[in-house]
Amino acid sequence: MTKYARFLAHGEVAYGVVEGDTVKQITAAPYE
């Protein structure tokens, strides 16, 4: 199962995929 994260980066909201203990940023919201 893929886990997604929403976080604040450089003053902007960003989304990413959780891979172990890291989050890999993605370019679009996962629900779009």
Secondary structure, DSSP 8 states (H G I E B T S, - for coil): --EEEEEEETTEEEEEEEETTEEEEESS-TT-
